[in-house]
């Protein structure tokens, strides 16, 4: 994150947290695939389980599928103590999976968000939402050939925000 306190999405992602070939066929399995990409809790089964439970509870309230083939899985509340900085995991599914989005479109682009504070949680969610309103960015992310390419697309989009 920059000194100004503003959230920089490209700094919350890394090649390790970008998965361009999700294989799961349903929402719960995709959530598990995404959670497995979080380096901070990779060797902590209890933390992964806590996060998955929180994600499932949030999806039961209302789908985080926002339409246009995008889902923003996140817990309803900040998960204090689980991570010490905001983390984004980006995943892409080749065909998309049913995700309960308002437009009925299957989700192909996933941005899993985990943050330690409500303020950071809301700031990251707002910034991702704003970025993904642009159809060119969504198309770029669908076509990206590598994790570095995904990062470049997001960096470029943020520089114009």
Long-range contacts (C-beta under 8 A, 24 or more apart in sequence): 1-86, 6-123, 7-86, 7-120, 7-123, 7-124, 7-127, 8-158, 9-88, 9-124, 9-127, 9-128, 9-131, 9-154, 9-158, 10-151, 10-154, 10-155, 10-158, 12-85, 12-86, 12-87, 12-88, 12-124, 13-88, 13-90, 13-150, 13-151, 13-154, 14-39, 14-147, 14-151, 15-147, 15-148, 15-151, 17-87, 17-88, 17-89, 17-90, 18-89, 18-90, 18-91, 18-147, 18-150, 18-151, 19-89, 19-90, 19-91, 19-92, 20-91, 20-92, 20-144, 20-146, 20-147, 20-150, 21-92, 21-94, 22-91, 22-92, 22-93, 22-94, 22-110, 24-93, 24-97, 25-97, 26-97, 26-98, 27-59, 27-97, 27-98, 27-99, 27-100, 28-56, 30-91, 30-93, 30-97, 30-107, 30-110, 31-55, 31-56, 31-59, 31-73, 31-112, 33-91, 34-73, 34-89, 34-91, 34-110, 34-112, 35-89, 35-112, 37-89, 37-91, 37-112, 38-83, 38-87, 38-89, 38-112, 38-114, 40-83, 40-84, 40-87, 41-82, 41-83, 47-82, 50-79, 50-82, 51-75, 51-79, 51-82, 51-114, 54-79, 55-112, 59-100, 63-99, 63-100, 63-101, 63-102, 64-99, 65-99, 65-100, 65-101, 65-102, 65-107, 66-101, 66-102, 66-129, 66-132, 67-101, 67-102, 67-103, 67-105, 68-103, 68-105, 68-132, 68-135, 68-138, 69-96, 69-101, 69-105, 69-106, 69-107, 69-108, 69-109, 69-138, 69-142, 70-101, 70-107, 70-108, 70-109, 70-110, 70-111, 70-132, 70-138, 71-99, 71-101, 71-107, 71-109, 71-110, 71-111, 72-110, 72-111, 72-112, 72-113, 72-125, 72-128, 72-129, 73-110, 73-111, 73-112, 73-113, 74-112, 74-113, 74-114, 74-121, 74-125, 75-114, 77-118, 77-121, 78-115, 78-116, 78-117, 78-118, 78-120, 78-121, 79-114, 79-115, 79-116, 80-116, 80-117, 81-116, 82-114, 82-116, 83-114, 83-115, 83-116, 84-116, 85-116, 86-113, 86-114, 86-115, 86-116, 86-120, 86-121, 86-124, 87-113, 87-114, 87-115, 88-112, 88-113, 88-124, 88-128, 90-141, 90-150, 92-141, 92-142, 92-144, 108-142, 109-138, 109-141, 109-142, 127-161, 130-161, 131-157, 131-158, 131-161
